[in-house]
């Protein structure tokens, strides 16, 4: 039975064997086929806990939606290495904080240190 994305993601954390993890949703497309490799190379070279990127939302319907989320941070923080608290403060102060997990390529040991599970039952958890 389908138990939802939270249960699936938590299970993925339990079974994942690699050093890094990325949560690609079934309706997502990586425009650059080398995106994950580039994230891996960057994380390895710079010894990062995670790398993040922007995303565009593509609507499959003709209907207009006034509340389409913005998954970009602009170029204010591109190609920089940040300390966690500095990045969080900057993103909050500049309305740039983006939380969808599929925007992050994450070192699995980082997740294991700070995160236990995804919370089941949250509707539209990407927002």
C-alpha positions in Angstrom: 0.0 0.0 0.0 1.1 3.5 -0.7 2.2 5.0 2.7 3.2 8.3 1.2 6.4 10.1 0.4 7.6 10.6 4.0 7.6 6.9 4.8 9.3 6.2 1.4 12.0 8.8 2.1 12.6 7.5 5.7 12.9 4.0 4.3 15.4 5.2 1.7 17.6 6.6 4.4 17.6 3.2 6.1 18.5 1.3 3.0 20.8 3.8 1.2 24.4 2.5 1.0 26.2 5.4 -0.6 28.0 8.3 0.9 25.4 10.8 -0.4 21.7 10.8 -1.0 19.3 12.7 -3.3 15.5 12.5 -3.2 14.2 12.7 -6.7 10.4 12.8 -6.9 8.6 10.9 -9.5 7.5 14.1 -11.2 10.9 15.8 -11.2 13.3 16.1 -14.1 17.0 17.0 -13.8 17.6 19.3 -16.8 21.4 18.7 -16.6 22.1 15.0 -16.8 25.4 15.6 -15.0 23.8 17.5 -12.0 24.3 14.8 -9.4 27.8 14.0 -10.6 28.7 17.7 -10.4 27.2 17.8 -6.9 29.2 14.7 -5.9 32.5 16.2 -7.3 31.9 19.5 -5.5 31.1 17.9 -2.2 34.1 15.6 -2.4 36.5 18.4 -3.4 35.3 20.9 -0.8 34.3 18.4 1.9 30.8 19.7 2.0 27.8 18.4 4.0 25.5 19.2 1.2 25.1 21.1 -2.1 21.9 22.7 -3.2 20.5 24.1 -6.4 17.6 25.9 -7.8 14.5 24.5 -9.6 11.9 25.7 -12.0 8.3 24.6 -11.6 6.6 23.6 -14.8 2.9 23.5 -14.9 1.3 20.7 -17.0 -2.1 22.5 -17.1 -3.1 25.7 -18.8 -4.7 27.0 -15.6 -3.0 30.0 -14.0 -1.9 29.5 -10.4 -1.1 32.6 -8.3 0.6 30.6 -5.6 3.3 28.7 -7.6 6.3 28.4 -5.3 9.6 29.9 -6.2 12.4 27.4 -5.9 15.2 29.8 -6.8 17.6 31.7 -4.6 18.8 34.0 -7.4 22.5 34.4 -7.9 23.3 36.0 -4.5 24.6 32.7 -3.0 25.7 30.8 -6.1 29.1 29.3 -6.2 30.0 30.1 -2.6 30.8 27.9 0.3 28.9 28.9 3.5 29.0 27.9 7.1 25.6 26.5 8.1 24.5 29.3 10.5 25.7 32.0 8.2 23.8 30.6 5.3 20.6 30.1 7.3 20.8 33.6 8.6 21.4 35.1 5.1 18.6 33.0 3.5 16.1 34.0 6.2 17.0 37.7 6.2 16.8 37.8 2.4 13.7 35.6 1.9 15.8 33.0 0.1 15.2 30.0 2.4 14.1 27.0 0.3 13.3 23.8 2.1 12.2 21.1 -0.4 14.5 18.1 0.1 14.8 17.6 -3.6 16.9 20.8 -3.9 19.7 19.2 -1.8 22.4 16.6 -2.5 23.3 15.6 1.0 26.1 13.7 2.8 24.3 10.7 4.4 26.4 11.0 7.6 25.2 14.6 7.9 21.6 13.5 7.8 22.2 10.7 10.3 23.7 13.2 12.8 20.8 15.7 12.7 17.8 14.0 11.3 15.6 11.0 12.3 12.7 10.7 9.9 10.3 12.5 7.6 6.9 13.1 9.3 4.1 11.1 7.7 0.8 12.7 6.7 2.0 16.1 5.8 0.1 17.2 2.6 2.2 19.1 0.0 5.3 18.5 2.0 7.4 20.3 -0.7 6.0 23.6 0.2 
